[in-house]
Amino acid sequence: MIIYSVTINIDADIAQEWLQWMLKVHIPDVLKTGCFTGYKIHQLLHPPADDKKSITYNIHYFCPDENTLQCYFENFAPKLQEEHKKRYEGKFVAIRTILKEITQNV
């Protein structure tokens, strides 16, 4: 399994509105692409002491393989990322990484 991990640092004053938009609009749109089997959202509990003006979230999207992820990047990601950027420009920083699951012990 491949995990497409998106870490977002969002301004605290709009964080709740952003989270609701992600849950109701953006994440469903990502899942509608058919490239992912699910997702999880995490919130960073202990941010740096000097950062009281933002909240950090991490979203893991679960993808069956690298070819499917490449399809997402080529056919869907630019539009979806642009929608997010237009809505929250200047209010967030995003870091995107790709992880390959090696083991699972749940």
N, C-alpha and C positions, 0 to 999 in steps of 0.2 A: 504494500500500500504506500502511496505517496501522500504526504501532507503538505498542502499549500498553506503556509502560515503567514498571516497578515497581522502585524503589530501596529496599532494606531494609538498615537498620543493625541488626545483631543482636548480642546479647551474645556475646563470644568464647567463654565457657565452654559455650555450647550450640550454637555455630555449625555444627559438624559434624553433630550430630543434626538440626538444622533443615534443613541442606542435603540430607541423606538423605531426610527427610520430604517436602521439596519435590519431589525427583526421583522418589520412589516413589509419593507420594499426591497432593499438591496440584497439581502441574503436569499429571499425567495427567488429573485431574478437570477442570482448566481446558480442556484440549484436547478432552475428551469432550463439551464443550458444542457443538462444531462451529463455533465462532466464530473459531477461530484455525487457521492452517496450520502453525505451528511456533513455536519459541522459541529463544533463546540466553541463556545465563547468563554474566555477567562478574563478576569480583571486583576491587574497588578495590585497586590494588597499593601506593599510597603515601598512606595515610590521614594526617590531621593528626598531628603529633608528639605532641600531648597526648591522643590517643585510642588507647590500648592495650587498652581493655576491650571493644572491639567490632570487628566485621568488617562491611564494606559490600559488598553484592552488588547487581547490577542485572540484571533479567530483562526481555528484550524478547520480547513476544508479537506475532506477525505476523498481522494481520487484513486481509482483502481490501478493506474499505471502512468508512466511518463508520456506515452503517446497521447493519451486522453488529456493530460495536462497541457501538452503542447497545442492540442486542438483548441483548448480553452484560451490559451494565450493568443493564438492567431486569430480566432473567430469571435471571441466574446469579451475578453479582458479590456481592450482599449475603450470600448463604448461604456462598459460598466465603471471603469476607473474614471473616465471623464465625467460621468454623471455625479460621482462622489466628489470629485474635485470641484466642479462647478457649484455644488451645493454647500461645500464646507471650505472653500479656498481660503487660505490664510489662518485656518482654525485647527489644523491637524498636521501631523507628520506621520508618514506611513513607511514601514519597513516590511518588505516581502521576502520570504525565504522558502526554500523547498526542502522538505525532509523526507527521507526514506525510512519507513518503519523496519526495524531489524527484528525485534521481539516484542511480545506483548504478554504481560503477566497481570491479568485483571481478575 
